[in-house]
Amino acid sequence: MRRAGEPGPALQAGSPETTTHTERGRRLAELILAHSRRGGLRSGGRLPTERQLALELGVTRSSVRHALAILNAQGHISREVGRGTFLRDIPPDAADGGGPGLSWPPEPGDASTRGGTGDHAGTGDGAGTGDFAPADVMTIRRLLEPPAMTLVVAWAAAADLDEMDRCLAGGDKAESYEEFEIWDLALHRCIMAASHSPLLVALYGAIEAARHGQVWGDLKRRSASPARRADYQEDHRALVGALRARDAGRAMEAMRLHLARVSGHLNATDPAAGVTWK
């Protein structure tokens, strides 16, 4: 018989889906959505407390808190101080509890694609996604993301820009390294999704999967600091401001400078960041 707080069967160590902290959080987020649907919860309904979810799912409260932060960043729930946590929507995969995972990336402002399971979902389940050196990832990001800002400027809808602001606000309120990383990923994801280019979103899905790798996660954590987090947020605000102004040149430069800053922090801290060409 499982004791309270002991990991449930779906989250036991050694499970292929839960080999990293990020993967465990994402898997638990999926389980929380499935659990909510099985309990009859619908959009606008209030989720159980962190304590209740921890007891019902057999995990720790800190694990539940991390999973809820993921769901909040993805737009599936809203957390209101003094009131509780409320469901915004449930992806189709979570409705029956048996899908391959949450949608990565979702399309901001387009409910029909939230939680979808297209070929470019970017769930991080692809083979070898943890094998890419962080500097390799950053090299490709610097080739892809700055030029993509021209598409975002041309095609971003008001709902896309509002989603960027929501992710910025989430990053401002983040209380831990893990929570800030969730909002950082969500912001970059929704920026690329705002291009409304399926191919670009598919390409970025592969990059995001690499960012979920163990090597990237360990190195990023070692390079993190409150001061650097504040710098990243300033970069993010400058970028979103340029996108709102529909200034493609300024947006490209803001993204270029931001990625150069991140790359410099990673490369300066650990030889594991070195590029590995295969």
RONUMI-510103 format. One record per atom (N, C-alpha, C, O): x, y, z. Coordinates in steps of 0.2 Angstrom, whole numbers, plus 2048, in hexadecimal, padded with zeros to 3 digits. Example, Ala and Ser with C-alpha at 12.3 -4.5 7.8 and 13.67 -1.06 7.14 Angstrom:
<pts>
8427E4827 83E7EA827 8427F0827 8477EF82A 8407F5823 8447FB824 840800827 843806828 
</pts>
This chain:
<pts>
8047FA800 800800800 804806800 809807804 80380B7FC 8078117FB 806816801 800817803 80B819804 80A81D809 809824806 80B826800 80682980A 805830808 80B833806 81083380A 80C836800 8128397FE 8178357FA 81B8387F7 81582E7FA 81A82A7F6 81882A7EF 81282A7ED 81D82A7EA 81B82B7E3 8168267E1 8178207E2 8118277DD 80D8237DA 81081F7D5 8158207D3 80C8197D2 80F8157CD 8118197C7 8178177C4 80E81E7C5 80F8217BF 8168257BF 8188277BA 8188277C5 81D82B7C6 8238287CA 82882B7CC 8238217CA 82981E7CE 82F81F7CA 82F8207C4 83581F7CE 83B8207CB 83D81A7C6 83B8157C7 84081C7C0 8428177BC 83D8177B6 83E8147B1 83781A7B6 83281A7B1 83581E7AB 8388247AD 83581C7A5 8388207A0 83682779F 83A82C79D 82F8297A1 82D82F7A0 82F8347A6 82E83A7A5 8328317AB 8348367B1 83B8357B3 83D8357B9 83F8367AE 8478357AF 84A83C7B1 84F83C7B4 8468417B0 8498487B2 84384B7B6 83D84A7B6 8458517BA 8418557BE 83B8587B9 8368587BB 83E85A7B3 83985D7AF 8348587AC 82E8597AC 8368527AA 83284D7A8 82D84B7AD 8278497AC 82F84A7B3 82B8487B9 82584E7BA 81F84C7BB 8278547B9 8228597BA 81D8597B5 81785A7B6 81F8587AE 81B8587A9 8168527A9 8108537A7 81984C7AB 8158467AC 80F8477B1 8098467B0 81184A7B7 80D84C7BC 8078517BA 8028507BC 8098567B6 80585B7B4 7FF8577AF 7F98597B0 8018537AB 7FD84F7A7 7F884B7AC 7F284A7AA 7FB8487B1 7F68447B5 7F18487B9 7EC8467BA 7F384E7BB 7EF8527BE 7E98547BA 7E38547BC 7EA8567B4 7E58577AF 7E08517AE 7DA8527AE 7E384B7AD 7DF8457AC 7DB8447B3 7D58427B2 7DE8457B9 7DB8447BF 7D58497C0 7D08477C2 7D684F7BD 7D18547BE 7CB8527B9 7C58537BB 7CC8507B3 7C784E7AF 7C38487B2 7BD8477B1 7C78437B4 7C383D7B7 7BF83F7BD 7BA83C7BE 7C18447C1 7BD8477C6 7B784B7C4 7B384E7C8 7B684C7BE 7B08507BB 7B28577BB 7AD85B7BA 7B885A7BB 7B98617BB 7B98637B4 7BB8607AF 7B68697B3 7B686C7AD 7B98737AD 7BB8767B2 7B98777A7 7BC87D7A7 7B98827AC 7B38827AC 7BD8857B0 7BA88A7B5 7BA8877BC 7B988A7C1 7BA8807BC 7BA87C7C2 7C087D7C6 7C687E7C4 7C087D7CD 7C587D7D1 7C98777D3 7C58727D5 7CF8767D2 7D38707D3 7D486F7DB 7D38747DF 7D58697DD 7D78687E4 7DD86C7E6 7E186E7E2 7DE86D7ED 7E48707EF 7EA86C7EE 7E98667EC 7F086F7EE 7F686B7ED 7F68657F2 7F98607F0 7F48667F8 7F58617FD 7F085B7FB 7F28557FB 7EA85D7F9 7E58577F6 7E88547F0 7E884E7F0 7EB8577EC 7EE8547E6 7F38507E7 7F484A7E5 7F88527EC 7FD84E7EE 7FB8477F1 7FE8427F0 7F68487F5 7F48427F9 7F083D7F4 7F18377F4 7EC8407EF 7E883C7EA 7ED8397E5 7EC8337E3 7F283C7E3 7F78397DE 7FD8367E1 8018337DD 7FE8367E7 8048337EA 80A8367E9 80F8337E8 80B83D7E9 8118407E7 8128467ED 80D8477F1 8178497ED 81984F7F1 8158557EF 8148567E9 8148597F4 8118607F2 8168647EE 8138687EA 81C8647EF 8218677EA 8208657E3 8218697DF 81F85E7E2 81E85C7DB 81885E7D8 8188607D3 81285F7DC 80C8617DA 80D8697D8 80A86B7D3 81086C7DC 8118747DB 8158757D5 8138797D1 81A8717D3 81E8717CD 81986F7C7 81A8737C2 81586A7C8 8118687C2 80C86E7C1 80A86F7BB 8098717C6 8048767C5 80787C7C2 8048807BE 80D87D7C3 8118837C0 8118827B9 8118867B5 81387C7B7 81387A7B0 80C87B7AC 80C87E7A7 8078787B0 8008797AD 7FE8817AC 7FB8837A8 8008857B1 7FF88C7B1 80288F7AB 7FF8937A8 80988D7AA 80C8907A5 80988E79E 80A892799 80788879E 804886797 7FD889796 7FA888791 7FA88C79B 7F388F79B 7EE88A79C 7E888C79B 7EF88579F 7EA8807A0 7E68817A7 7E187F7A8 7EA8857AB 7E68877B2 7E888E7B3 7EC8917B0 7E48917B8 7E68987BB 7E68977C2 7E28947C5 7EB89A7C5 7EC89A7CC 7EA8A17CF 7EE8A67CD 7E58A27D3 7E38A87D6 7E48A87DE 7E28A47E1 7E88AD7E0 7EA8AE7E7 7E48AE7EB 7DF8B37EA 7E38AA7F0 7DD8AB7F5 7D78A77F2 7D38A67F6 7D78A57EC 7D18A17EA 7D389A7E8 7CF8967E9 7D98997E5 7DA8927E3 7DD8917DC 7DE8967D9 7DD88B7D9 7DF88A7D3 7D98877CF 7D58837D1 7D888A7C9 7D28897C5 7D48867BE 7DA8887BB 7D08827BB 7D287F7B5 7D08837AF 7CA8867AF 7D48847AA 7D28887A4 7D088479F 7CB88579B 7D487E79D 7D287A798 7D687379A 7DB87379D 7D386E797 7D7867797 7D8865790 7D486478C 7DF86378F 7E0861788 7DD85A787 7DB85678B 7DB859780 7D885277F 7DB84C781 7D8848783 7E284C781 7E6846783 7E484578B 7E483F78D 7E384A78F 7E284A796 7DB847797 7DA84579D 7D7848793 7D0846794 7CF83F796 7CB83D79A 7D383B792 7D2834794 7D8831798 7D882B79A 7DD835799 7E283479D 7E782F79A 7EC82C79E 7E782E793 7EB829790 7EF82C78B 7F3828787 7EF83378A 7F3836784 7FA836785 7FD83478B 7FE838780 805838780 80883D784 80E83D786 804843786 80784878A 80484F788 80084F784 80685478C 80385A78A 80685D784 80B85B782 802862781 80486577B 80A86A77C 80A86E781 810869778 81586D778 81786E771 81A86A76E 81787576F 81487A772 80C87B770 80A87976B 80987E775 802880773 80288676F 80688A76F 7FC88776C 7FB88D768 7F789376C 7F189276D 7FB89876E 7F789D772 7F18A076E 7F28A1768 7EC8A1772 7E68A476F 7E289F76A 7DD8A1767 7E489976A 7E0894765 7DF88E769 7E388976A 7D988E76C 7D7888770 7D688276D 7D787D770 7D5882766 7D587C762 7DB878762 7DB872761 7E187B763 7E7878763 7EA87776A 7EF87376A 7E787976F 7EA878776 7E9871777 7E486E777 7EF86E77A 7EF86777C 7EF862776 7EE85C776 7F0865770 7F186076A 7F685C76A 7FB85C76E 7F6857765 7FB852765 7FE85175E 7FF84C75C 80085775B 802857755 809854755 80C85375A 80C85374E 81385174E 818855751 81E853752 81785C752 81B860754 81A86275C 81B86775E 81785D75F 81585F766 81B86076A 81A86476F 82185E769 82786076D 82785D774 829861778 824858775 82485577C 82A85377F 82B852785 83085377B 83685177E 83784977E 83B847781 83284677B 83383E77B 83783B775 838835775 839840771 83D83D76B 84383A76D 84683C772 846836769 84C83376B 85283876B 85383C766 856837770 85C83B770 85C842771 861846770 856845774 85584C775 85A84E77B 85B85477B 85C84A77F 86084C784 86884B782 86C84D787 86984977C 87084877A 87384F777 87984F776 870854776 87285A773 87685E778 87386077D 87C861777 87F86577B 87C86C77B 87986E776 87C86F781 878876782 87B87B77D 87787F77A 88187B77B 884880776 88187E76F 88088376C 88087876E 87D876768 876879767 87487B762 87287876C 86C87A76D 86B88276C 867884768 87088576F 87088C76F 87288F768 870894765 87788B765 87988D75E 87388D759 872892755 86F88875A 869887755 86488C757 86088F753 86388D75D 85E892760 86089975D 85B89D75A 86689B75D 8688A175A 8678A2753 8678A8750 86889C74F 86689C748 85F89D747 85D8A0742 85B89A74B 854899749 84F89F74C 84B8A2749 8508A1753 84B8A5756 84B8AC754 8468AF753 8518B0754 8518B7752 84E8B874B 8498BC74B 84F8B4746 84C8B673F 8448B473F 8418B773C 8438B0744 83B8AE744 8378B3747 8318B3746 83A8B874A 8368BE74D 8338C2747 82E8C5749 8358C2741 8328C573C 82B8C273B 8268C6739 82B8BC73B 8248B873A 8208BA740 81A8BB73F 8228BA746 81E8BB74C 81B8C274C 8168C374D 8208C774A 81D8CE749 8188CE744 8138D2744 8188CA73E 8138CB739 80D8C773B 8078C9738 80D8C273F 8078BE73F 8048BD746 7FF8BA747 8088C074B 8058BF752 7FF8C3753 7FE8C8751 7FA8BF756 7F38C2758 7F48C575F 7F88C4763 7EE8C9760 7EE8CC767 7EE8C776C 7F18C8772 7EB8C176B 7EB8BC770 7F28B9771 7F48B7777 7F68B976C 7FD8B676D 8018BB771 8058B9776 8008C1770 8048C7774 8018C677B 8058C7780 7FB8C577C 7F88C5783 7FB8BF787 7FD8BF78D 7FC8B9783 7FF8B3786 8078B5788 8098B278D 80A8B8784 8118BA785 8118BE78C 8158BD790 80C8C378C 80C8C7793 80B8C3799 80D8C479E 8068BE798 8058B979D 80B8B579F 80C8B47A5 80F8B379B 8158AF79C 81A8B479F 81E8B27A4 81B8BA79D 81F8BF7A0 81D8C07A8 8218C07AC 8178C17A9 8148C17B0 8168BB7B4 8188BC7BA 8158B57B1 8178AF7B5 81E8AF7B7 8208AD7BC 8228B17B2 82A8B17B4 82B8B67B9 8308B57BD 8288BC7B9 8298C17BF 8278BE7C5 82A8C07CA 8228BA7C6 81F8B77CC 8238B17CE 8228AE7D4 8278AE7CA 82A8A77CB 82E8A87D2 8328AC7D3 82D8A37D6 8308A37DC 83689E7DD 83A89D7E2 83889A7D7 83D8957D7 8408957D0 83D8977CC 8468927D0 8498917CA 84588D7C5 84488E7BF 8428877C8 83E8837C4 8388867C1 8368867BB 83588A7C5 82F88E7C3 8308937BD 82D8947B9 8368977BE 83889C7B9 8398987B3 83889B7AD 83D8927B3 83E88F7AD 83888D7A9 83888D7A3 83388B7AD 82C8897AA 82988F7A6 82788E7A0 82A8957A9 82789B7A5 82B89D7A0 8298A079B 83289C7A1 83789E79B 83589A795 83589C78F 834893796 83388F790 82C89178D 82B891787 827892792 82089478F 82189A78B 81D89B786 82589F78D 8258A5789 8288A4782 8258A677D 82E8A1782 8318A077C 82C89B777 82C89C771 82989777A 824892776 81F896773 81D89676D 81C89B777 81689F775 8188A4770 8148A676B 81E8A6770 8218AB76B 8228A7765 8208AA75F 8258A1765 82589E75E 81F89C75B 81E89C755 81A89A760 81389875D 81089E75A 80B89D756 8118A475C 80E8AA75A 8108AB752 80D8AF74F 8158A8750 8178A8749 8118A5744 8108A673F 80D8A0748 80889D744 80B89973E 807898739 81189773F 81489273A 81588B73C 81988A741 81188673A 81288073C 81987D73C 81B879740 81C87E737 82387C736 82887F73B 82C87B73E 82788573C 82C889741 82A886748 82F88474C 82488574A 822882750 82587B751 827879756 82587774B 82787074B 82F87074D 83186C751 832875749 83A87574B 83B878752 840875755 83787C754 83887E75B 837879760 83A879766 83287575E 83086F763 83686B764 83786876A 83A86A75F 841866760 846869764 849866768 846870764 84B874768 84887376F 84C872774 842874770 83F874777 84086D77A 84186C780 83F868776 840861779 84886077B 84985D780 84C863777 853863779 854867780 859865784 85186C781 851870787 84E86D78D 85086E793 84B86778C 848863791 84D85E793 84C85A798 85385D790 858858791 85B859798 85B85F79A 85E85479A 8618547A1 8688587A1 86985C7A5 86C85879B 87285C79B 87086379B 87386779F 86B865797 86986D797 86786F79E 8698747A0 86286B7A1 85F86D7A7 86586D7AD 8648727B0 8698697AD 86F8697B2 87386F7B1 8758737B6 8758717AB 8798767A9 87687D7AB 8788827AD 86F87D7A9 86B8847A9 86B8857B1 86B88B7B3 8698807B5 8698817BC 86F8837BF 86F8887C3 8758817BD 87B8837C0 87D88A7BE 88088D7C2 87A88C7B8 87C8937B6 8778987B9 87889E7B8 8728967BC 86C89A7BE 86E89F7C4 87289C7C8 86B8A47C4 86C8A97CA 8668AE7CA 8638AF7C5 8648B17D0 85F8B67D0 8618BC7CB 85C8BE7C7 8678BE7CB 8698C37C6 8688C27BF 8658C67BB 86A8BC7BD 8698B97B6 8618B97B4 85F8BA7AF 85E8B67B9 8568B67B8 8538BD7B7 84F8BD7B2 8558C27BA 8538C87B9 8558CB7B2 8518CE7AF 85B8C97B0 85E8CB7AA 8598C87A4 8578CB79F 8588C27A5 8548BE7A0 84D8C17A0 84A8C279A 84A8C37A5 8438C67A5 8448CD7A2 83F8CF79E 8498D17A3 84A8D779F 84A8D6798 8478DA794 84E8D1796 84E8CF78F 8478CD78C 8458CF786 8448C9790 83D8C778E 8388CD78D 8358CD788 8398D2791 8348D8791 8368DC78B 8328DE787 83C8DD789 83F8E0783 83C8DD77D 83A8E0778 83D8D677D 83A8D2777 8338D3776 8318D4770 82F8D277B 8288D277A 8268D9779 8218DA775 8298DE77C 8278E577A 8298E7772 8258EA76F 82E8E4770 82F8E5769 82A8E1764 8288E475F 8288DB766 8238D8763 81C8DC763 8198DC75E 81B8DE769 8148E2769 8158E8765 80F8EB762 81B8EB764 81B8F1760 81C8F0758 81C8F4754 81C8E9757 81C8E7750 8238E974D 8238EB747 8288E9751 82E8EB74E 8338E574D 8368E3752 8338E3747 8378DD746 83E8DD747 8418D974A 8418E3745 8488E4746 84A8E474E 84F8E1750 8468E7752 8488E8759 8468E175C 84A8DF761 8418DD75A 8408D775D 8458D275B 8478CE75F 8488D2755 84D8CD753 8538CF757 8578CA75A 8558D5758 85B8D775C 85A8D5764 85F8D3767 8548D6766 8528D476D 8538CD76E 8568CA773 8518C976A 8528C176A 8598BF769 85B8BB76D 85C8C3765 8648C1764 8678C276A 86C8BE76C 8668C876D 86A8CA773 8688C5779 86D8C477D 8628C477A 8608BF77F 8638B877E 8668B6783 8638B5778 8668AF777 86E8AF778 8718AA77B 8718B5776 8788B6777 8798B677F 87F8B3781 8758B9783 8768B978A 8768B278D 87A8B0791 8708AE78B 86F8A878E 8758A378C 8788A0790 8778A4785 87D89F783 8838A1787 88789C789 8848A7788 88A8A978C 88A8A7793 8908A4795 8858A7796 8848A479D 88589D79D 88989A7A1 883899798 883892798 88B890796 88E88B79A 88D893791 89489178F 89A893794 89F890794 898898798 89D89A79D 89E8967A3 8A28977A7 8998927A4 89888E7AB 89A8877AB 89C8847B0 89B8847A5 89C87D7A5 89E87A79E 89B87C799 8A387679E 8A5873798 8A086F794 8A086D78E 89B86C798 896868796 89186C790 88E86978D 892873790 88E87678B 891876784 88E878780 897873784 89A87377D 89686F778 89286B779 897872772 89386F76C 89686876A 89C86776A 891864769 89285D766 88F85C760 88985C75F 89385C75A 89085B754 890854752 896850753 88B851750 88A84A74F 889849747 889843745 
</pts>
